[in-house]
Amino acid sequence: MAITTYAELQAAIADWVERGDLTSRLPAFVANAEAKANRWLRDQKLEAQDAASVDTALTALPQDFAAVITVQLRLGASEPYSRLDPALSDVLASYDSDVGARGRPRFYGLLGPQLQLYPAPDRAYAVLLTYFAKLPALSDTNTTNWLLEDAPDVYLDGSLAGFYEFDRDFEAANRYLQKFEAGLGELRDARRRPTGKLRVDAALQRQRNYDITRDI
């Protein structure tokens, strides 16, 4: 059976487990697979960017945000972007409350559904967030996506893992979960970013020992 659409995926699940009484639960098995994929899958086809003018310490992340790749900042259109360094949000929050610093941000963290900058911007800056987006969820109106097109077997394995967990057949659930994880890993390895022989500034390869209260 070819699996190219949401309806065909649901039909394949029902056919595979030989159950005709699960129609109302099939979307939950698919959604369960998508939730796991959003936590595990980091694929070039999920890379996205969001540009905004930011003048506050906290700004909302995109609704489809899954994980940060880079956060870059520049003062104006004539300037190049420069990368910000990551820091834990509780560390940033403690410094922010103790110091109350404002200036050109040097660090970023994640605070719930928000991007946090430190120090708090002293003016509006152009911020470019490069991130991994969530997989576009399948539905009756969004009947396919790139993962279903590229790897319908992976989608099916993830959905079957959800079914067998529901069915309390944990041996089968673990078996299909392992197949699902392996399939996602194969996708990741097949589309790794080529590194070639590009030279990378050594300063970006070593740990930067900033004093967060001094180097701002």
N, C-alpha and C positions, 0 to 999 in steps of 0.2 A: 504494500500500500504506500503510495507516494504521500509525503507529508509536506505540504507547501503552504497550508493555511491553518488558522486557529481551529476551524471546524474539523479539518482533517487530523490535526494533532489530537483533539479530544476523541475523535472516532478511533484513532490508533490506540489510545490508552484503553478505551473500553474493549476493543478487540483483543488487545494483548492479554488483559486480565480476565477475559471472557465473562464480563459482568455487564448486564444491561440495566442495572438498577442504580447506576451512579451518575446519571446525567446531571443532576443538580450539583454534584460535588466535583466534577471534572475541572471547572475553572479554578477551584481551590488548589488542585494538584499542580496545575500549570503555574499559578501564582506563587506557590511554594518553591517551585524550581527557579522562578525568576528572582525571588527574594535571595536565595542562596547564590545565584549567579551575580547579583549586585554586590554581594560581599566578597566574592572570590575572583570574579572575572575582571582582568585589567587588559583590555585589548585596544589596539590602535583605533578600531572603529568606534570606540566609546570616548575617544578624546574630544574635548570641546573647550571652547574659550568663552569667557564672559568679561567684557570691558566696561568699566564704569568710572565715573568721577566720584571720588570718595573724600569726604571731609570730616568723618566721624570715626571713632575707634572701632565701632561695630557696624557691620553692614551685612545684609541678608545674603546667604548663599543661593545659587540657582536652585530651583525646585527639583531638578534632575541630578543634583550633585551627589556623587558617591565617594570620591577621594581626591585629594590635592595632588597635582603634578608639580606646578610651580606657582608662585605669586610674584608678580613683577610690578614695579612702580616707576613712574616718571613724573617730573614736574610739569612739562609742557610738550607740545607736539614736536619741538625741535630737539628734544633730549632723547637719548636712548633709554630703553627700559633697563632697570637694574633689579636683580633678584633680591627678595627678602629672605631672611633666614627663619626657619621654623623654631618655635618655642612652645612649651606647654602653656595652655591658657591659664592654669592656676598660678604659674610663675608670672605671666604677664599681668594678671589681675592684681597680684600682691604688689608688684612694682608700681602699677598704675595708681593703686590706692595710697601707697606710701610716698611716691614721688610726684604724682600728678603731672608727669612730663608731657609736653607737647613739642612737636617738631616733625622732621621728615621721618616717616616710619622706617624701621630697620628690621623688625621682626613681625611674624604673623603667627596666629594660633587659630584653633577652631573652638568656638564656644556655642554648643548646641547647633542650631541652624544658622549660625552667624560666623563671618570671618572677622577676626579681631586683629587690629594693627597696634603696634607699639613702637615708639610713643604715639599717642593720639595725634592725628594729623593737625598741623597748625594752619592748614589751608587745604584747598581741594587739590587732590593728586589723581592722576590717571592710574588706575589699578587694573592690571590684566591678570585674571585668574585662568590658568590652564588646568583642567581637571578631567577626571574620568566621570562620565555621566552614567546614570542608571540605564539599564536596558529598556528600550521602549516596550512597555507591557502589551501583550496580546489581548485583544478584546473582540467583540462582535463588530466594532467599527475599525479597529486597527488589526487587520487580519493576518499580518505577517511583519517580520522584522529581519534584520540582517542575520541574527543568530539562527532563526528558523530556516532561512535560506541557505546559510553556510553549513549548518550542523543540525539537521532535524533529529538525528540520532541522539545528540546530546540533550536536546529539549525533551525527547521521549524518556531517556534514562532519568533525568531529573524529576519528571512528572511521575514516573513509575516508583521512584524512591518515596515520593509523597503518598502514593496510593498504598504501598505495602506498609508504610508506617501507620497509616490510618487503619489498615487491615490487621494490625498487630503482628505482622510477619516480619519481625525485626531482622532476621537473617537475610531475607530477600531485600528488605529496605537498605541494609548496609551494603549489599552486593551492588545494587543499582546506584547507591550514593557514591561508591568507589568508582563505578564506571562514569558517572556524571563528573566527578572531580577530575578523573583522568582525561576525559574529553575536553574539559575547560583548559586543562594544562596543555594539551596538544594544540589547541587554538592559540594559546599564549605563546608557546614555543615557536609555532609556525610563523608568527607575525611579530617576532621581537624586532625592535628598532635596530637597523644596521648601524654598527659603530664605525666601520671602515678603519681608516688610519688618521682620522681627525685628531688633532692635538687639542687637548683641553687644558685651560689654564690651571696650573697646579694649585693655585689658591682656592679654586672651587672644589678640589679633591680632598683637601685637608679640613679638619675640624677647626672652625673659627672660634677663637677664644675671646669673644667680645665681653667686656664688662657692660652689662645691659644698662647701667645707670650712667656710664661714662661715654660710651661710643654712640651717641645720638646727636 
